Amino acid sequence: MSRHASAVRARLLILGGGYVGIDAYRAVMRQLGPQVRRGQVEITVVNSTPYHTFHGFTGEVLGGVLPLERTLTPLRDLLPQARVIEATVTRAELPMQRVHVQDQAGRTSTLCYDHLLIGTGSRDPFERVPGLREHGWRLKDSRDMQAFRAHLAQRLADGQPTTLAVIGGGFAGVEMAAALRERLTRAGVPGEVDLLCSGGVLDCLQARFGGLAAHARQALQRAGVQLHLGRRVTEIRAGEVRLEDGASLRADEILYAAGIALSVLPGTEELPRDGAGRLLTDDFLRVQGQTRLWTGGDAARVRHPARAGDCPVNALWAMKHGMWAGHNMARSVQAWSLKRFSYRGLGQVAGLGRGDGVGELFGVPLTGAAAWWLRLLFFVWYMPSKRQGARAFAAMLRPPRRRGTPAPALQPTGG
Ligand SMILES: Cc1cc2nc3c(=O)[nH]c(=O)nc-3n(C[C@H](O)[C@H](O)[C@H](O)COP(=O)(O)OP(=O)(O)OC[C@H]3O[C@@H](n4cnc5c(N)ncnc54)[C@H](O)[C@@H]3O)c2cc1C
């Protein structure tokens, strides 16, 4: 069907093709699908890569259990009715309701909108950790992850002794350390995995689920991960991690999983933010004080609807923010009243290597195989593409290969 500009009632522009962006698109389609198909409502999604990255299985990817491709899904498959633009958003002009983008070839263009959703997530905190950019491996961007995978696979294929330092005692760091330890053992390559935490292991669970944090700590120790608790990293150098107490730790490869930082899109400096740079929202996922500007996920600070404090910063909450923001954006287009964000959470879970994990579902603690299965099923269910989820599930049940083989070039598979 041809689209006539005069018939377009609303232009919805989504910045970021991550969890927020995908779920916002889906929520809009649920309500305005017929109008989108008739060309009366336009959805445009801008993302710096042509695919969505699922971070939940980072441990399995590093551990050589899951090909990286299984965690990448082309955005065009996920957003069939949207105009998908592979470009970087460089600047916004909020009073003019437009943003400027630049593609990889350097071509620039301007996109106008009636409603704007900022779902650009977070980035690695380079300025907080000197040496991270030059000497540390980061895993947020799938291209960095691919580079590390290829490098590690080559080392293991060559049988090179390898010491790996993982910085960060949260969910991502713990999962990576456990997975890498398993991989070294499986490859039969001498080496060590060190986990450096400024506090303890899974401190976020300590207050309500101290037993789970203890289980994780013991499982890591049993697996042979060297724990360095209460050791804050101040700098990363070539082959060396510098610590706050003046000591240092040598490592062949240093991986960073200890926090995020926010970028402020030029032109949005005046919007209300917290000290970390996250956009402040109202109860409907609008940026505070704005009627056509929406946000969620890592980029936003959203008040938890059921208890004191903010929503956790993770993929599940990003999806729910996206869903609510998309839903309210669609209601706004229809001039309907908005729905207050009321999602209350589900639980949290961390993998500790094959067959083990810790987690809680609606406050019920789980450990061992039960937690591992819960995590697997939960993640597969929440992957943005069911086909990719099924492939990931099948790959995870296969016994992993013993030796590292060099990783192939990055090639996302269809969703
Ligand atoms: C290594 C790692 C492991 C993790 N493991 C887990 C886990 O096990 N469970 C869990 O719940 N959470 C996990 N997380 C956290 C989770 O991935 C984030 O909370 C989630 O991605 C936030 O979703 P989002 O949509 O806000 O941002 P993202 O998913 O990061 O999406 C933002 C998108 O915006 C794009 N973008 C950014 N800036 C621009 C720009 N200027 N122009 C165009 N595009 C732009 C990015 O390319 C990206 O595609 C992990 C994170 C990392 C890094």
The ligand as an SDF file (V2000), in Angstrom:
LIG
                    3D

 53 58  0  0  0  0  0  0  0  0999 V2000
   27.8420   -7.9350   29.3320 C   0  0  0  0  0  0  0  0  0  0  0  0
   26.4470   -7.6650   29.8130 C   0  0  0  0  0  0  0  0  0  0  0  0
   25.7030   -8.6940   30.3710 C   0  0  0  0  0  0  0  0  0  0  0  0
   24.4100   -8.4500   30.8310 C   0  0  0  0  0  0  0  0  0  0  0  0
   23.6910   -9.4840   31.3550 N   0  0  0  0  0  0  0  0  0  0  0  0
   22.4160   -9.2800   31.7360 C   0  0  0  0  0  0  0  0  0  0  0  0
   21.6320  -10.3530   32.2320 C   0  0  0  0  0  0  0  0  0  0  0  0
   22.1090  -11.4830   32.3320 O   0  0  0  0  0  0  0  0  0  0  0  0
   20.3530  -10.0970   32.5850 N   0  0  0  0  0  0  0  0  0  0  0  0
   19.8110   -8.8470   32.4820 C   0  0  0  0  0  0  0  0  0  0  0  0
   18.6330   -8.6650   32.7960 O   0  0  0  0  0  0  0  0  0  0  0  0
   20.5310   -7.7990   32.0400 N   0  0  0  0  0  0  0  0  0  0  0  0
   21.8150   -7.9920   31.6600 C   0  0  0  0  0  0  0  0  0  0  0  0
   22.5530   -6.9360   31.1960 N   0  0  0  0  0  0  0  0  0  0  0  0
   21.9650   -5.5830   31.2170 C   0  0  0  0  0  0  0  0  0  0  0  0
   21.0490   -5.3650   30.0370 C   0  0  0  0  0  0  0  0  0  0  0  0
   21.6980   -5.7690   28.8550 O   0  0  0  0  0  0  0  0  0  0  0  0
   20.6640   -3.8810   29.9560 C   0  0  0  0  0  0  0  0  0  0  0  0
   20.0560   -3.4960   31.1590 O   0  0  0  0  0  0  0  0  0  0  0  0
   19.7180   -3.6640   28.7810 C   0  0  0  0  0  0  0  0  0  0  0  0
   20.4240   -3.8880   27.5800 O   0  0  0  0  0  0  0  0  0  0  0  0
   19.1360   -2.2550   28.7460 C   0  0  0  0  0  0  0  0  0  0  0  0
   18.2780   -2.1590   27.6480 O   0  0  0  0  0  0  0  0  0  0  0  0
   18.1390   -0.7790   26.8330 P   0  0  0  0  0  0  0  0  0  0  0  0
   17.1260   -1.0130   25.7790 O   0  0  0  0  0  0  0  0  0  0  0  0
   17.9530    0.3320   27.7900 O   0  0  0  0  0  0  0  0  0  0  0  0
   19.5790   -0.5740   26.1920 O   0  0  0  0  0  0  0  0  0  0  0  0
   20.3350   -1.4750   25.1170 P   0  0  0  0  0  0  0  0  0  0  0  0
   19.8340   -2.8580   25.1060 O   0  0  0  0  0  0  0  0  0  0  0  0
   21.7840   -1.2530   25.3700 O   0  0  0  0  0  0  0  0  0  0  0  0
   19.9130   -0.8060   23.7430 O   0  0  0  0  0  0  0  0  0  0  0  0
   20.3040    0.4940   23.3930 C   0  0  0  0  0  0  0  0  0  0  0  0
   20.5050    0.5250   21.9010 C   0  0  0  0  0  0  0  0  0  0  0  0
   20.6950    1.8790   21.5010 O   0  0  0  0  0  0  0  0  0  0  0  0
   21.7310    1.9470   20.5550 C   0  0  0  0  0  0  0  0  0  0  0  0
   22.3120    3.2820   20.6390 N   0  0  0  0  0  0  0  0  0  0  0  0
   22.9170    3.8740   21.6900 C   0  0  0  0  0  0  0  0  0  0  0  0
   23.2760    5.1280   21.3980 N   0  0  0  0  0  0  0  0  0  0  0  0
   22.8770    5.3350   20.1220 C   0  0  0  0  0  0  0  0  0  0  0  0
   22.9620    6.4400   19.2390 C   0  0  0  0  0  0  0  0  0  0  0  0
   23.5050    7.6000   19.6160 N   0  0  0  0  0  0  0  0  0  0  0  0
   22.4770    6.2910   17.9890 N   0  0  0  0  0  0  0  0  0  0  0  0
   21.9000    5.1280   17.5840 C   0  0  0  0  0  0  0  0  0  0  0  0
   21.7920    4.0580   18.3840 N   0  0  0  0  0  0  0  0  0  0  0  0
   22.2690    4.1630   19.6350 C   0  0  0  0  0  0  0  0  0  0  0  0
   22.6970    0.8360   20.9540 C   0  0  0  0  0  0  0  0  0  0  0  0
   23.4550    0.4040   19.8350 O   0  0  0  0  0  0  0  0  0  0  0  0
   21.7340   -0.2480   21.4480 C   0  0  0  0  0  0  0  0  0  0  0  0
   21.3780   -1.1190   20.4060 O   0  0  0  0  0  0  0  0  0  0  0  0
   23.8560   -7.1500   30.7370 C   0  0  0  0  0  0  0  0  0  0  0  0
   24.6030   -6.1180   30.1650 C   0  0  0  0  0  0  0  0  0  0  0  0
   25.8830   -6.3710   29.6960 C   0  0  0  0  0  0  0  0  0  0  0  0
   26.6660   -5.2570   29.0550 C   0  0  0  0  0  0  0  0  0  0  0  0
  1  2  1  0
  2  3  1  0
  2 52  2  0
  3  4  2  0
  4  5  1  0
  4 50  1  0
  5  6  2  0
  6  7  1  0
  6 13  1  0
  7  8  2  0
  7  9  1  0
  9 10  1  0
 10 11  2  0
 10 12  1  0
 12 13  2  0
 13 14  1  0
 14 15  1  0
 14 50  1  0
 15 16  1  0
 16 17  1  0
 16 18  1  0
 18 19  1  0
 18 20  1  0
 20 21  1  0
 20 22  1  0
 22 23  1  0
 23 24  1  0
 24 25  2  0
 24 26  1  0
 24 27  1  0
 27 28  1  0
 28 29  2  0
 28 30  1  0
 28 31  1  0
 31 32  1  0
 32 33  1  0
 33 34  1  0
 33 48  1  0
 34 35  1  0
 35 36  1  0
 35 46  1  0
 36 37  1  0
 36 45  1  0
 37 38  2  0
 38 39  1  0
 39 40  1  0
 39 45  2  0
 40 41  1  0
 40 42  2  0
 42 43  1  0
 43 44  2  0
 44 45  1  0
 46 47  1  0
 46 48  1  0
 48 49  1  0
 50 51  2  0
 51 52  1  0
 52 53  1  0
M  END
$$$$
